[in-house]
Amino acid sequence: MTSTETKTGDPTGERNPEAPVLEVEDLHVTFPGVNRAPDIRAVRGVSYRLNRGEVLGIVGESGSGKSVSSLAAMGLLPEYAKVSGSVRLKGKEILGLDDRRLAEIRGRTISMVFQDPLSALTPVYTVGDQIIEAVQIHNPQVGRAKARERAVRLLELVGIPNAAQRAGAFPHEFSGGMRQRVMIAMAMANDPDVIICDEPTTALDVTIQAQVLELLKTAQRETGAAIVMITHDLGVVAGFVDRVLVMYAGRPVETGTVDEVYHRPRMPYTMGLLGAVPRLDLAEHAPLVPIKGNPPSLAELPPGCPFAPRCPIALPQCLAAEPSLLRIGAQPGLAEIDAAPGAAGESGGPDTGEHRVACIRSGEIDTEQWTGADIYPLPEIPEGEATRIPREERPVVLEVQDLVKHHPLMKGAIFKRRVGTVYAVDGISFDIREHETLGLVGESGCGKSTTLMEILSLDKPARGKVVVLGRESGTLTGRERFDIRRDLQVVFQDPMSALDPRMPVFEIVAEPLRTHGRSRKEINRRVRELLDLVGLDASHAARYPAEFSGGQRQRIGIARALALEPRVLVLDEPVSALDVSIQAGVINLLEELQARLGLAYLFVAHDLSVVRHLADRVAVMYLGRIVEIGDVRSVYTEPAHPYTQALLSAIPIPDPEKERARAHVVLEGDLPSPANPPSGCRFRTRCQKFRALTGEDQRRCLTEEPALQPVSGGDHTAACHYAEKRAVV
């Protein structure tokens, strides 16, 4: 929102509008070690320049230094952090300024959108007061009435309904997506020149993510600000940014325009990241490219190139010195490195917008036109024998019929009374056959987790029935329930919370075996066998969960779930908390285990690209009901329900050309309350098709709830009065 107010007292001063608004040069951040531990070199020589209106994407795995580099630029690191280098905002050095001077700049010339808006917003102040404060603190001459008007205008601009009224609400009264909108409004409040976005779409549903990205584009258009987008989602970067900076072990390893980096990557690490992303736009199913190993400790970096221990094309020369970030074609040849091992470690200079890479083999990759598949051979995943048998001939291992779960809505502390009902799950049906994966997808609050809990509890549901391996839950004796739990196991979303931190890995994996009376000799053999099966070293069985990475902890959880040789695995968002490189390895592992052991999966996720890669069939949920279900190819290539179409169109594709050419369906508003679902079609309040219907057709959506009806051959069905197949990917 371009303001006519003059920025008085701007400490950064005025400057040539064509000059960079933000220049970071040779930035280093070191955290002192505790108890004589080595120092942690979190950022090591980051340099980039950002022009007005430009968007820079900074990507990399967790711990690569992305967020720390931006917090250093904002002056938000703790006092004990040692920061050196240069950060110039509109030509003026801001690194080293005291808190008072930085406070004059932050929120005015440079602002930030944080990853977790609930933590960033003050819980005891209304959102309107917080935006008013952001306006008045930098513009004391603006009265409260005018500041409130601006706050309401900003909330309207970012799509908050009833902005004047909602300005008086507190942060906890907003959904996650709405809180992120408030953060963006606050970042726009004073027309900053630079907006830094630190993982602004992490943990948001894909539909809300699409809304937030549209809002950031609006913020850029209205303020003319340059944006630094920090993310691990390479799809988000593909369609949003102009240039990309890839970080590894605290420093840039490749930088260039988004098209150069995505279509002609020259660093094996970048190629691995791109190959690890599940994609909606690839018709042929192929294993993902996992980057083996884990990022190095920033306190004890390996000699030479930090990526060498994980790089499939590393040479002995890679250990001689850490390569500089040099222009493509300017890297020294292998003979030069052999002659002068230290030459490659010299500074590469600031980012000038050219395609640069820190790899001594980038010339070979360039001339030989190596692809990610050449450098990272795809793992071979065997095809299970059961897949050759038609689906209808395979036995049903899990069946859900007309399942209902309603929660009473109570009021009162002492004398409680029922004031309503939460319709968490409201009549859903599906089945899973042997050696089959059903993906259950939808936004947060649609009833996915409630469905899982009803299945796993093995209790009698309020209505409907759940049949596991031919036995109906709720009719089982205690012994039968104990026995059936051998065949029905679960892998949770957060392995750190699911694993007991006080128990070594051996005991964690052995616990279900002991519970079911296995002998000590059998337990010892089985634990070793399971750890080997999930790709872990059996010699590490004495370690504790905290000593493993996130991906390794998830493998431990899978090993525990497989201990009793189950036939059905319930997977509750098993890869959502993992970096894309680690996620690829876990997805490949799940595919391999299914083929080798003949498992059936109920896979719950909000990432539809992961579901397409892993699932055979997919069920889409909305407000407690299934609105579309069918085989993956039919649902993904020609979705018939408007909600499914919106979900699929909101998923970014890691290809700049394709992403820029796509037409996204951006849903308006948030999911309605399951305690008060809309009449008739529950999706009509957000439906893009409903708005285009005539009055008579709209009345049908208002009064009549649609049932699942076939939309094509096979078992592809959709619950929409006006279902129409449409390609959106």
Buried (B, 14 or more C-beta within 10 A) or exposed (E): BEBEBEBEEBBBEEBEEEEBBBBBBBBBBBBEEEEEEEEBBBBBBBBBBBBBBBBBBBBBBBBBBBBBBBBBBBBBBEEEBEBEBBBBBBBBEBBEBEEEEBBBBBBBBBBBBBBBBBEBBEEEBBBBBBBBBBBBBBBEEBEEEBBBBBBBBBBBBBBBEEBBEBBEBBBEEBBBBBBBBBBBBBBBBBBBBBBBBBBBBBBBBBBBBBBBBBBBBBBBEBBBBBBBBBBBBBBBBBBBBBBBBBBBBBBBBBBBBBBBBBEBBBBBBBBBBBBBBBBBEBEEEEBBBBBEEBBBEBEEBBEBBBBBBBBEBBBEBBBBBBBBBBBBEEBBEBEBBEEEBEBBBEEBBBBEBEBBBBBBBBBBBBEEEBEBEEBBEBBEBEEBEBBEEEBEEBEBBBBBBEBBBBBEBEEEEEEEEEEEBBBBBBBBBBBBBBBBBBBBBBBBBBBBBBBBBBBBEBEBBEBBBBBBBEBBBEEBEEEEBEEBBBBBBBBBBBBBEBBEEEBBBBBBBBBBBEEEEBEEEEBBEBBBEBBEBBBBEEEBBEBBBEEBBBBBBBBBBBBBBBBBEBBBBBBBBBBBBBBBBBBBBBBBBBBBBBBEBBBBBBBBBBBBBBBBBBBBBBBBBBBBBBBBBBBBBBBBBBBBBBBBBBBBBBBBBBBBBBBEEBEBBBBEBBBBBBBEBBEBBBBBBBBBBBEEBEEEBBEBBEEEBBEBEEBBEEBBBBBBBBBBBBEBB
